[in-house]
C-alpha cells in the first residue's frame, strides 16, 4: 500500500521517465536504420545490385491480377511480374554497357504497329489514326488528374514495355548479326549428317554382372555428387505430413435437417405464391423453367415425371442437402430445336462493341421493322440476316444456329424457341440485344414439368463443430509428443505426406486453401523439424508436421541415390569387365566373354544408333575416329563395354555448294538464340530473391 502511495505522489516523474525511455528507443532505431525501413522489409529482390522496391512491385502485381480477372491468384500475378522485372533488370545492364538507347521515333513506330488493330485508335476506314491516340491520351490524363489514374498508369506501363521491346529487338539483332554460319560450317554439317561407316562390334552387357556383386557406398555417391555438383543443385525444400479434421455434419445433424425441412411440406403444398415461398425457405433461389426427364437427377427422374400435380416429393437427399420437390405444371415440349436469328445490338450492352452507337429504342424499332418484313415474306430472312445481324458467327449463313438443346441458350431466347411452335417468328430481348427469331424445327416432343425446389444444405451443428475442434486440438498436442503417423493411424486418420515443397509454392496437393500459410510456416527459421501446427480452413482444420528441411545446395544422399547409383554401378561393372580382358583382338575377346561379334552398317554421327545395341554416342564417336580396318580399345558405353572394328568408311560425295546446310544450321541456331542468351545472362546474374517473405 505504501508503494502505491509513493507512485501516486511521484506519478508525474514516472510519466516523464517513461516518455524519455520511449523517445530514446525510437531515436536509436532512427539512427541505427538511417531513418528508413530495413532493406529486407522494403526490397522484394536485388538483381545485380539493383533493388526491386516492395511497394512498386506490389502495385504491378495488383495491376496484373486485375487484368487476369477475379479468379486469378496472387502467386500467378507475382510470377508474371517477377519474370518481367528480372528480364528488365538483366537486359538494362546489357543496354547500358553497350550504350544502347531507343529513339523516340522507334518507340512511336512500334506503338503504331501494336495499336493498329485496336478499334479505339482506328478511323472509319479501320486504319490507325494518330489523332485518336492523342484523344485517348488526353482523356486518360484528364482522368488521372481527377483521381482515377489506373488507365493512365496502364498506358505508361505499356509505353515502357514498348521501349523495352524496341531495345531488346535491337540487342538481339546485334547478336544475330555476328552469328552467321559459314560455308565451312555448312560443309561440316553436311558430312556430320551423311558420312557413315560399317563396323563390327562386340558388346559385353553390364547385366552380365549381378547388381548384388557391386557395392555402392554413401561415400561413393557423395563423391560423385560433389564432382558433378551442377547436376545436383537444389533450391531450399521442405517435406511435411498432415491430417485433416473436417467439420462435416454428424448423423444427428442430418436427422435434424431432414426433420426441419419436413415441417415445410404442408405449407409448400398449399402455397399459391410458389416463387416467394421457395425464396423465403430455400438455400437455392427459385428458378422458373421447364425440365425434361433427362435433365433431372437420374435416381428420382422417373418418380418426378410421374408425380401427382402439386403434391410434395421428398424430403430426399442429394449431395449434402435435403430437398422437397413440387411439380406444379406439365406440358409437351421438344428436347431440341433448330432456329435462326437476326441480332440487333445497342449501346450500353456489355457484349456490344464500342462502335455500336444506336440506342435501345432505335435497336427495338429496327428489330420491329425487320419482323414485319419477314412475317410478310419469310424468304427475305436470310438476306436481312446477312445485312443487319451483328452475330458474326452465323450472319453469312442466314442467321442459322443449327440444332441446340433446351437450356443451352439465354433464357428469353430459349423460352421463345421452346414455348412456341415450328415456323413461329418473333422477337426476344436478351443481354446480347434484340433477336428476331424464326423457329425452323423442333424434335422429340415429350412431357416436360415445371418443378419448384426447396433445398436445405445440411450444416454442422455447434456441437459438432466443438467436437471437431476438440479432436483437432488434442491431436495437435499429442502429435508434438509422439509419432505423428502412429497417432494418425490410432485416430483412424490418413497421414498425407507432401515432399519437395519449394519456398514460393502456393498450391499443395490435397490442400485447397491456406497453402501459403503452411509453406511460410514450414520455411520459417523458428520452425524446427518435428514441429506441429494447426491451420484453420473453411471446413475445419489441418494439422501439419515439418518432417524435413533441405537448405539450398546439393541434393541429399537419399535424393541423389536414385540417379547416381545406376551410374556408379555401371562404372564399377565396366572396371570389373576391363580387368577380365587382356587380349586386344575383337574375336578373341568376344569368345572369352561368351558374346558374339555383330555387324552394323550405315552408322552416322547424327544418329549414333548401333543396330542390336541401341543408342551409344560415345561408342560411335570413338568409331568415327578410326580408319577402315582399325580396331578400338575397350569403350565404356551406356549399356556395356564395347570393342569396335571399322570395316568401311563411306564418305558422302562432295557438293559444289553447301549454302543450304549453312542456312539450315543458321536458322536452327537463331531460333533458340533469344532464349539461350537470356538464360545464360540469368544464370550468371547475382540474384537475392526475397519474394517468399512477402507472398
C-alpha positions, 0 to 999 in steps of 0.5 A: 500500500505504501508503494502505491502511495509513493507512485501516486505522489511521484506519478508525474516523474514516472510519466516523464521517465517513461516518455524519455525511455520511449523517445530514446528507443525510437531515436536509436532505431532512427539512427541505427536504420538511417531513418528508413525501413530495413532493406529486407522489409522494403526490397522484394529482390536485388538483381545485380545490385539493383533493388526491386522496391516492395511497394512498386512491385506490389502495385504491378502485381495488383495491376496484373491480377486485375487484368487476369480477372477475379479468379486469378491468384496472387502467386500467378500475378507475382510470377508474371511480374517477377519474370518481367522485372528480372528480364528488365533488370538483366537486359538494362545492364546489357543496354547500358554497357553497350550504350544502347538507347531507343529513339523516340521515333522507334518507340512511336513506330512500334506503338503504331504497329501494336495499336493498329488493330485496336478499334479505339485508335482506328478511323472509319476506314479501320486504319490507325489514326494518330489523332485518336491516340492523342484523344485517348491520351488526353482523356486518360490524363484528364482522368488521372488528374481527377483521381482515377489514374489506373488507365493512365498508369496502364498506358505508361506501363505499356509505353515502357514495355514498348521501349523495352521491346524496341531495345531488346529487338535491337540487342538481339539483332546485334547478336544475330548479326555476328552469328552467321554460319559459314560455308565451312560450317555448312560443309561440316554439317553436311558430312556430320549428317551423311558420312557413315561407316560399317563396323563390327562390334562386340558388346559385353552387357553390364547385366552380365554382372549381378547388381548384388556383386557391386557395392555402392557406398554413401561415400561413393555417391557423395563423391560423385555428387560433389564432382558433378555438383551442377547436376545436383543443385537444389533450391531450399525444400521442405517435406511435411505430413498432415491430417485433416479434421473436417467439420462435416455434419454428424448423423444427428445433424442430418436427422435434424435437417431432414426433420426441419425441412419436413415441417415445410411440406404442408405449407409448400403444398398449399402455397399459391405464391410458389416463387416467394415461398421457395425464396423465403425457405430455400438455400437455392433461389427459385428458378422458373423453367421447364425440365425434361426427364433427362435433365433431372437427377437420374435416381428420382427422374422417373418418380418426378415425371410421374408425380401427382400435380402439386403434391410434395416429393421428398424430403430426399437427399442429394449431395449434402442437402435435403430437398422437397420437390413440387411439380406444379405444371406439365406440358409437351415440349421438344428436347431440341430445336433448330432456329435462326436469328437476326441480332440487333445490338445497342449501346450500353450492352456489355457484349456490344462493341464500342462502335455500336452507337444506336440506342435501345429504342432505335435497336427495338424499332429496327428489330420491329421493322425487320419482323414485319418484313419477314412475317410478310415474306419469310424468304427475305430472312436470310438476306436481312440476316446477312445485312443487319445481324451483328452475330458474326458467327452465323450472319453469312449463313442466314442467321442459322444456329443449327440444332441446340438443346433446351437450356443451352441458350439465354433464357428469353431466347430459349423460352421463345424457341421452346414455348412456341411452335415450328415456323413461329417468328418473333422477337426476344430481348436478351443481354446480347440485344434484340433477336428476331427469331424464326423457329425452323424445327423442333424434335422429340416432343415429350412431357416436360414439368415445371418443378419448384425446389426447396433445398436445405444444405445440411450444416454442422451443428455447434456441437459438432463443430466443438467436437471437431475442434476438440479432436483437432486440438488434442491431436495437435498436442499429442502429435508434438509428443509422439509419432505423428503417423502412429497417432494418425493411424490410432485416430483412424486418420490418413497421414498425407505426406507432401515432399519437395515443397519449394519456398514460393509454392502456393498450391499443395496437393490435397490442400485447397486453401491456406497453402501459403500459410503452411509453406511460410510456416514450414520455411520459417527459421523458428520452425524446427523439424518435428514441429506441429501446427494447426491451420484453420480452413473453411471446413475445419482444420489441418494439422501439419508436421515439418518432417524435413528441411533441405537448405539450398545446395546439393541434393541429399544422399537419399535424393541423389541415390536414385540417379547416381547409383545406376551410374556408379554401378555401371562404372564399377561393372565396366572396371570389373569387365576391363580387368577380365580382358587382356587380349586386344583382338575383337574375336578373341575377346568376344569368345572369352566373354561368351558374346558374339561379334555383330555387324552394323552398317550405315552408322552416322554421327547424327544418329549414333544408333548401333543396330542390336545395341541401341543408342551409344554416342560415345561408342560411335564417336570413338568409331568415327575416329578410326580408319577402315580396318582399325580396331578400338580399345575397350569403350565404356558405353551406356549399356556395356563395354564395347570393342569396335572394328571399322570395316568401311568408311563411306564418305558422302560425295562432295557438293559444289555448294553447301549454302543450304546446310549453312542456312539450315544450321543458321536458322536452327541456331537463331531460333533458340538464340533469344532464349539461350542468351537470356538464360545464360545472362540469368544464370550468371546474374547475382540474384537475392530473391526475397519474394517468399517473405512477402507472398 
